[in-house]
Structures are given as structure tokens and as C-alpha cells.
């Protein structure tokens, strides 16, 4: 009887029928298919942050500046930093690698996600790297150049809300005229209404 069993086992293995098929395979785990965000040519190729993501980007930049300045002040005992020190911290915060930021599509809407930004879903695909770090660095340097080191540091000293207000929510800021992540309507349309 044993030789017959050995021959049957050998033939079943050669035929591709393993023990799992003979005894019943365990039930397959449910699979989830999550598509990556579909990026437009502007979102993929432009050196500039797309308009629809500028408010999110501004909040990420304000968060990173705030964190870098807070840590630098913590090293000197929460005292105000000297002008050369805060200028160096601002340069460092804009020149960081920004690799922890990317884009997710949530409910059909693309959003920038990363530290300091709300709305991250664990069951979505996030596109990181690529043009996003360079765009964030470029925007950060632009804000520092536009607003000035002293004005940014002064806003930081008043609190995170003051810094976000200065960078993102001022009259012509990235978040002006709409809720976070949604750009204001173009000026031509506003004037026609």
C-alpha cells in the first residue's frame, strides 16, 4: 500500500496538485485595490506648485518654519534668537529635503500631505518625491524673500496662528478667499459677479 501511496503522491505533485489543493486551500484574504492619484501634466511636470495645492503647501511651509524656529529657541532656553541665528534657521528650514511630503487623492480631490497637514488617509496611495520637494523649497524661499526674515520671525514669536496668517491667509496669500486647499476663484470671475 505504501508504494502505491508514494506513486500517487509523486504523480499528484508532478501534475501540479499540491497538498493545499487536496485538503482545501485557506480562504484568500480580501484584496484591496487602491489607485495612485492621476496627476495632470502641470502636477507632474511644472517646476511650480499647482494652484490647487498652494494652500496646503503654504501650511506645510509654515509648520516646518515654526518647528525649526521652535527647536532653535529650545536650544537657547526659549530666548529670542539673534538676527543671524534666525536667518540661518529660516535658510535651513527652506533648504531641507522636504521628502516627507507628497500628494494623495481623497474623495476625488488631490491634497498635499505630510507633517503638519490634516486629512491623511491610511488606505490611499501617496505620491512622494518627484517634483514636490523642490516645489516646497522654492515656495519657502519665495515666502522668506517676500516677507523678510524679521517679519517671519516676529510672526513666529506671536504664535503658529500668526505665522500661518502672515504666510498663507493674508490678502493675496495662497489660502486667501477660500477654505484650505481650495484656491480662490480667478480675479476675472470675481469682478463679473
C-alpha positions as CSV (number, residue, x, y, z in Angstrom):
1,X,0.0,0.0,0.0
2,X,2.8,2.4,0.8
3,X,4.4,2.2,-2.7
4,X,1.0,3.0,-4.3
5,X,0.6,6.0,-2.0
6,X,4.2,7.2,-2.8
7,X,3.5,6.8,-6.6
8,X,0.1,8.7,-6.2
9,X,1.8,11.5,-4.2
10,X,4.6,11.8,-6.7
11,X,2.2,11.9,-9.7
12,X,0.0,14.5,-7.9
13,X,3.0,16.7,-7.2
14,X,4.2,16.4,-10.8
15,X,0.7,17.2,-12.0
16,X,0.8,20.4,-10.0
17,X,-1.7,19.4,-7.4
18,X,-0.2,20.2,-4.0
19,X,-1.4,19.4,-0.5
20,X,-3.3,22.7,-0.4
21,X,-5.5,21.7,-3.3
22,X,-6.1,18.3,-1.9
23,X,-7.0,19.5,1.5
24,X,-8.5,22.8,0.5
25,X,-6.6,26.0,0.4
26,X,-7.2,28.5,3.1
27,X,-9.6,31.2,2.2
28,X,-8.0,34.0,0.2
29,X,-7.5,37.3,2.2
30,X,-9.7,40.1,0.8
31,X,-7.7,42.3,-1.5
32,X,-8.0,46.0,-1.9
33,X,-7.1,47.9,-5.0
34,X,-6.1,51.5,-4.4
35,X,-5.2,53.5,-7.4
36,X,-2.5,56.1,-7.3
37,X,-3.6,59.7,-7.8
38,X,-3.9,60.6,-11.5
39,X,-1.7,63.7,-11.9
40,X,-2.3,66.3,-14.6
41,X,0.7,67.3,-16.8
42,X,1.0,70.5,-14.7
43,X,1.1,68.5,-11.5
44,X,3.7,66.1,-12.9
45,X,6.0,68.5,-14.9
46,X,5.7,72.1,-13.8
47,X,8.5,73.5,-11.7
48,X,5.9,75.5,-9.8
49,X,3.4,74.3,-7.2
50,X,0.0,73.8,-8.9
51,X,-2.6,76.4,-7.8
52,X,-4.9,73.8,-6.3
53,X,-2.2,72.7,-3.8
54,X,-0.7,76.0,-2.9
55,X,-2.7,76.5,0.3
56,X,-1.7,73.0,1.6
57,X,1.9,73.8,0.6
58,X,1.8,77.1,2.5
59,X,0.6,75.4,5.6
60,X,3.3,72.7,5.3
61,X,5.9,75.5,5.0
62,X,4.5,77.5,7.9
63,X,4.6,74.2,10.0
64,X,8.2,73.5,9.1
65,X,9.4,77.0,9.7
66,X,7.6,77.0,13.1
67,X,9.2,73.7,14.0
68,X,12.7,74.7,13.1
69,X,12.5,78.0,14.9
70,X,10.9,76.4,18.0
71,X,13.7,73.8,18.2
72,X,16.4,76.5,17.7
73,X,14.8,78.6,20.5
74,X,14.7,75.5,22.7
75,X,18.5,75.1,22.4
76,X,19.0,78.6,23.8
77,X,16.4,78.3,26.6
78,X,13.3,79.7,24.8
79,X,15.0,83.1,24.4
80,X,14.6,85.1,21.3
81,X,17.1,84.3,18.6
82,X,19.6,86.9,17.3
83,X,19.0,88.1,13.8
84,X,21.9,86.0,12.3
85,X,20.6,82.9,14.2
86,X,17.0,83.2,13.0
87,X,18.2,84.0,9.4
88,X,20.3,80.8,9.4
89,X,17.3,78.7,10.8
90,X,15.0,80.1,8.1
91,X,17.5,79.2,5.4
92,X,17.9,75.7,6.8
93,X,14.1,75.2,7.1
94,X,13.7,76.2,3.4
95,X,16.7,74.1,2.2
96,X,15.6,70.9,3.9
97,X,14.9,67.9,1.8
98,X,11.0,68.0,2.1
99,X,10.9,64.3,1.2
100,X,8.1,63.5,3.8
101,X,5.6,65.4,1.7
102,X,3.6,64.1,-1.3
103,X,0.1,64.1,-2.9
104,X,-2.9,61.9,-2.1
105,X,-6.3,61.8,-3.8
106,X,-9.1,61.9,-1.2
107,X,-12.6,61.7,-2.4
108,X,-11.6,62.8,-5.9
109,X,-9.6,65.8,-4.6
110,X,-5.8,66.0,-4.7
111,X,-4.2,67.2,-1.4
112,X,-0.7,67.7,-0.3
113,X,0.0,65.5,2.7
114,X,2.8,65.3,5.2
115,X,3.8,66.6,8.7
116,X,1.6,69.4,9.9
117,X,-1.1,68.8,7.3
118,X,-4.6,67.3,8.0
119,X,-6.5,64.8,6.0
120,X,-4.1,61.9,5.6
121,X,-5.9,58.6,5.0
122,X,-4.1,55.3,5.6
123,X,-5.9,53.5,2.7
124,X,-4.8,55.7,-0.1
125,X,-1.7,55.9,-2.2
126,X,0.6,58.9,-1.7
127,X,2.9,60.1,-4.5
128,X,6.1,61.3,-2.8
129,X,9.4,62.6,-4.1
130,X,9.4,63.8,-7.7
131,X,8.7,67.5,-8.1
132,X,7.1,68.0,-4.6
133,X,10.3,68.6,-2.5
134,X,11.7,71.1,-5.0
135,X,8.4,73.0,-5.3
136,X,8.1,73.3,-1.5
137,X,11.7,74.5,-1.1
138,X,11.2,77.1,-3.9
139,X,7.9,78.3,-2.3
140,X,9.5,78.5,1.1
141,X,12.4,80.6,-0.2
142,X,10.0,82.8,-2.0
143,X,8.0,83.5,1.2
144,X,11.1,84.3,3.2
145,X,12.3,86.7,0.4
146,X,8.9,88.3,0.0
147,X,8.1,88.7,3.7
148,X,11.6,89.1,5.1
149,X,13.3,87.2,7.9
150,X,12.4,89.7,10.6
151,X,8.7,89.8,9.8
152,X,8.5,86.0,9.7
153,X,10.4,85.6,13.0
154,X,8.2,88.3,14.6
155,X,5.1,86.3,13.5
156,X,6.6,83.1,14.9
157,X,7.2,84.8,18.2
158,X,3.4,85.7,18.3
159,X,2.5,82.1,17.7
160,X,1.8,79.5,15.0
161,X,-1.5,81.1,14.0
162,X,0.2,84.4,13.4
163,X,2.8,82.8,11.2
164,X,0.1,80.9,9.1
165,X,-1.8,84.2,8.8
166,X,1.2,86.1,7.6
167,X,2.3,83.4,5.0
168,X,-1.0,81.8,3.9
169,X,-4.0,83.9,4.7
170,X,-3.0,87.5,4.0
171,X,-4.9,89.3,1.3
172,X,-3.0,87.7,-1.6
173,X,-1.9,84.6,0.3
174,X,-2.2,81.1,-1.0
175,X,-5.3,80.4,1.1
176,X,-7.0,83.8,0.8
177,X,-10.6,83.8,-0.3
178,X,-11.3,80.1,0.2
179,X,-11.1,77.2,2.6
180,X,-7.8,75.4,3.0
181,X,-6.7,73.5,-0.1
182,X,-9.2,75.3,-2.4
183,X,-7.9,78.2,-4.4
184,X,-9.9,81.5,-4.6
185,X,-11.8,82.0,-7.8
186,X,-9.8,83.8,-10.5
187,X,-10.0,87.6,-10.3
188,X,-11.8,87.9,-13.7
189,X,-14.7,85.8,-12.4
190,X,-14.9,87.7,-9.1
191,X,-15.2,91.0,-10.9
192,X,-18.0,89.7,-13.2
193,X,-20.2,88.6,-10.3
